[in-house]
Amino acid sequence: MSAHSQGSVLAFAALSPLSAQQLQRVALVTYGCPLSSIYAMFFPAYFGPEQVTALRDKLQAPAPGLVGWRNFYRRTDPIGGPVFADTSTPEQDTEVPDPFPGPASDLGDTTPPLERDAAPWLRVAGHSHYMQEPVMKDWLRRVRLALDPSGEDR
């Protein structure tokens, strides 16, 4: 499940009541996520560190070297930020540099513009365009392959 901004709050609310068994083939990626930066401050009983940790622990890694929930954020993002508080690792909370330092690897191809790698050093993305981050695209590819080794979309 991929969720940006307010969508990450909705994804969290939808997945939290499910059991680890129900979530065994689910991986979650959040980006620009306001769970800990905004929601935990005002609704700690629902979005506090204990609740975040509980969902993180139920989401199993789809393969070695991957985590069940990975969050991407930028320091320039006024809304989203790290999610996992003091227990964070780069494999869970991943800061992406802004502006993107490059090199962009797909500038000359026919990839739709919003799916291309971020253009290096051209703009500050803030809360937008996370799907252009090569590190996030790479993680999503590896998770898709782990969850569906045949490579077929279902």
C-alpha positions as a Markdown table, in Angstrom:
| # | Residue | x | y | z |
|---|---|---|---|---|
| 1 | Met | 0.0 | 0.0 | 0.0 |
| 2 | Ser | 1.4 | 3.4 | -1.0 |
| 3 | Ala | 0.1 | 6.5 | 0.8 |
| 4 | His | 1.0 | 10.2 | 0.7 |
| 5 | Ser | 0.2 | 12.9 | 3.2 |
| 6 | Gln | -3.4 | 12.6 | 4.5 |
| 7 | Gly | -3.6 | 9.2 | 2.7 |
| 8 | Ser | -1.0 | 7.9 | 5.0 |
| 9 | Val | -3.2 | 8.7 | 8.0 |
| 10 | Leu | -6.1 | 6.9 | 6.3 |
| 11 | Ala | -3.9 | 3.9 | 5.5 |
| 12 | Phe | -2.7 | 3.8 | 9.1 |
| 13 | Ala | -6.3 | 3.9 | 10.4 |
| 14 | Ala | -7.3 | 1.1 | 7.9 |
| 15 | Leu | -4.4 | -1.2 | 8.7 |
| 16 | Ser | -4.1 | -0.7 | 12.5 |
| 17 | Pro | -7.1 | -2.8 | 13.5 |
| 18 | Leu | -6.0 | -5.8 | 11.4 |
| 19 | Ser | -4.1 | -8.7 | 12.7 |
| 20 | Ala | -0.5 | -9.7 | 11.7 |
| 21 | Gln | -2.0 | -12.7 | 9.9 |
| 22 | Gln | -4.3 | -10.4 | 7.9 |
| 23 | Leu | -1.3 | -8.2 | 7.0 |
| 24 | Gln | 1.1 | -10.9 | 6.1 |
| 25 | Arg | 1.1 | -10.0 | 2.4 |
| 26 | Val | 0.9 | -6.2 | 2.9 |
| 27 | Ala | 3.8 | -3.7 | 2.8 |
| 28 | Leu | 3.3 | -0.1 | 3.5 |
| 29 | Val | 5.2 | 2.9 | 2.1 |
| 30 | Thr | 4.3 | 6.4 | 3.4 |
| 31 | Tyr | 5.8 | 9.7 | 2.2 |
| 32 | Gly | 5.0 | 13.2 | 3.3 |
| 33 | Cys | 3.4 | 11.5 | 6.3 |
| 34 | Pro | 2.0 | 13.7 | 9.1 |
| 35 | Leu | 1.4 | 10.9 | 11.6 |
| 36 | Ser | 4.2 | 11.8 | 14.0 |
| 37 | Ser | 4.7 | 15.5 | 13.0 |
| 38 | Ile | 1.0 | 16.5 | 13.4 |
| 39 | Tyr | -1.4 | 13.8 | 14.3 |
| 40 | Ala | 0.5 | 12.3 | 17.3 |
| 41 | Met | 0.6 | 15.8 | 18.9 |
| 42 | Phe | -3.2 | 16.2 | 18.8 |
| 43 | Phe | -4.4 | 12.6 | 19.0 |
| 44 | Pro | -1.7 | 10.7 | 20.9 |
| 45 | Ala | -4.1 | 7.9 | 22.0 |
| 46 | Tyr | -4.7 | 7.1 | 18.3 |
| 47 | Phe | -1.4 | 8.1 | 16.6 |
| 48 | Gly | 1.2 | 8.0 | 19.3 |
| 49 | Pro | 4.5 | 6.1 | 19.3 |
| 50 | Glu | 2.9 | 3.0 | 20.8 |
| 51 | Gln | 0.3 | 2.8 | 18.0 |
| 52 | Val | 2.9 | 3.4 | 15.3 |
| 53 | Thr | 5.1 | 0.7 | 16.8 |
| 54 | Ala | 2.2 | -1.7 | 17.0 |
| 55 | Leu | 1.4 | -1.4 | 13.3 |
| 56 | Arg | 5.1 | -1.4 | 12.3 |
| 57 | Asp | 5.6 | -4.7 | 14.2 |
| 58 | Lys | 2.6 | -6.3 | 12.6 |
| 59 | Leu | 3.8 | -5.5 | 9.0 |
| 60 | Gln | 6.3 | -8.3 | 8.2 |
| 61 | Ala | 9.2 | -7.7 | 5.9 |
| 62 | Pro | 8.3 | -9.2 | 2.5 |
| 63 | Ala | 11.9 | -10.4 | 2.0 |
| 64 | Pro | 15.3 | -10.2 | 3.6 |
| 65 | Gly | 16.7 | -6.6 | 3.4 |
| 66 | Leu | 13.3 | -5.1 | 3.3 |
| 67 | Val | 11.0 | -3.8 | 6.0 |
| 68 | Gly | 7.2 | -4.0 | 6.1 |
| 69 | Trp | 6.7 | -0.3 | 6.5 |
| 70 | Arg | 9.0 | 2.3 | 5.1 |
| 71 | Asn | 8.5 | 6.1 | 5.4 |
| 72 | Phe | 10.2 | 8.7 | 3.2 |
| 73 | Tyr | 10.4 | 12.3 | 4.2 |
| 74 | Arg | 12.3 | 15.6 | 3.4 |
| 75 | Arg | 13.5 | 18.2 | 5.8 |
| 76 | Thr | 11.9 | 20.7 | 3.5 |
| 77 | Asp | 8.5 | 19.1 | 3.8 |
| 78 | Pro | 6.4 | 21.3 | 6.1 |
| 79 | Ile | 3.8 | 18.5 | 6.7 |
| 80 | Gly | 5.5 | 15.1 | 6.7 |
| 81 | Gly | 8.5 | 13.9 | 8.6 |
| 82 | Pro | 10.0 | 10.9 | 10.4 |
| 83 | Val | 7.4 | 8.5 | 11.7 |
| 84 | Phe | 9.2 | 6.1 | 14.0 |
| 85 | Ala | 10.5 | 8.4 | 16.7 |
| 86 | Asp | 13.5 | 7.1 | 18.6 |
| 87 | Thr | 13.4 | 3.6 | 17.2 |
| 88 | Ser | 14.0 | 4.8 | 13.6 |
| 89 | Thr | 16.5 | 3.3 | 11.3 |
| 90 | Pro | 17.3 | 4.4 | 7.7 |
| 91 | Glu | 15.5 | 1.3 | 6.5 |
| 92 | Gln | 12.3 | 2.6 | 8.2 |
| 93 | Asp | 12.5 | 6.4 | 8.1 |
| 94 | Thr | 14.4 | 7.5 | 5.0 |
| 95 | Glu | 15.3 | 11.1 | 4.5 |
| 96 | Val | 15.5 | 12.1 | 0.9 |
| 97 | Pro | 17.7 | 15.1 | 0.0 |
| 98 | Asp | 16.0 | 18.2 | -1.3 |
| 99 | Pro | 16.8 | 19.4 | -3.9 |
| 100 | Phe | 17.7 | 16.1 | -5.4 |
| 101 | Pro | 21.6 | 15.9 | -5.9 |
| 102 | Gly | 21.4 | 13.7 | -9.0 |
| 103 | Pro | 22.3 | 12.2 | -11.2 |
| 104 | Ala | 18.9 | 11.7 | -12.8 |
| 105 | Ser | 19.0 | 8.4 | -14.6 |
| 106 | Asp | 16.0 | 8.6 | -16.9 |
| 107 | Leu | 15.9 | 12.1 | -18.4 |
| 108 | Gly | 16.2 | 10.8 | -22.0 |
| 109 | Asp | 13.6 | 8.1 | -21.9 |
| 110 | Thr | 9.8 | 8.0 | -22.5 |
| 111 | Thr | 8.8 | 7.7 | -18.9 |
| 112 | Pro | 5.9 | 10.1 | -18.1 |
| 113 | Pro | 7.2 | 13.3 | -16.6 |
| 114 | Leu | 5.9 | 12.8 | -13.1 |
| 115 | Glu | 7.4 | 9.3 | -12.9 |
| 116 | Arg | 10.9 | 10.3 | -14.1 |
| 117 | Asp | 13.7 | 10.7 | -11.6 |
| 118 | Ala | 13.8 | 14.1 | -9.9 |
| 119 | Ala | 15.8 | 16.7 | -11.9 |
| 120 | Pro | 19.0 | 17.3 | -10.0 |
| 121 | Trp | 19.5 | 20.7 | -8.3 |
| 122 | Leu | 16.6 | 22.4 | -10.1 |
| 123 | Arg | 13.9 | 22.8 | -7.5 |
| 124 | Val | 12.9 | 22.2 | -3.9 |
| 125 | Ala | 10.2 | 19.6 | -3.9 |
| 126 | Gly | 9.0 | 20.0 | -0.3 |
| 127 | His | 5.8 | 18.0 | 0.1 |
| 128 | Ser | 5.4 | 17.1 | -3.5 |
| 129 | His | 6.9 | 14.7 | -6.1 |
| 130 | Tyr | 8.0 | 11.9 | -3.8 |
| 131 | Met | 7.3 | 9.4 | -6.6 |
| 132 | Gln | 10.2 | 10.8 | -8.5 |
| 133 | Glu | 12.8 | 9.9 | -5.9 |
| 134 | Pro | 15.0 | 7.1 | -7.2 |
| 135 | Val | 15.5 | 5.6 | -3.7 |
| 136 | Met | 11.8 | 5.3 | -3.2 |
| 137 | Lys | 11.2 | 3.9 | -6.7 |
| 138 | Asp | 13.9 | 1.3 | -6.1 |
| 139 | Trp | 12.4 | 0.2 | -2.8 |
| 140 | Leu | 8.9 | -0.1 | -4.4 |
| 141 | Arg | 10.3 | -2.3 | -7.2 |
| 142 | Arg | 12.0 | -4.6 | -4.7 |
| 143 | Val | 8.8 | -4.9 | -2.6 |
| 144 | Arg | 6.7 | -5.6 | -5.6 |
| 145 | Leu | 9.1 | -8.4 | -6.7 |
| 146 | Ala | 9.2 | -9.9 | -3.2 |
| 147 | Leu | 5.3 | -9.9 | -3.0 |
| 148 | Asp | 4.9 | -11.2 | -6.5 |
| 149 | Pro | 8.0 | -13.0 | -7.9 |
| 150 | Ser | 6.2 | -13.7 | -11.2 |
| 151 | Gly | 6.2 | -9.9 | -11.9 |
| 152 | Glu | 2.5 | -9.9 | -12.8 |
| 153 | Asp | 0.2 | -7.2 | -11.6 |
| 154 | Arg | -2.9 | -8.6 | -9.9 |
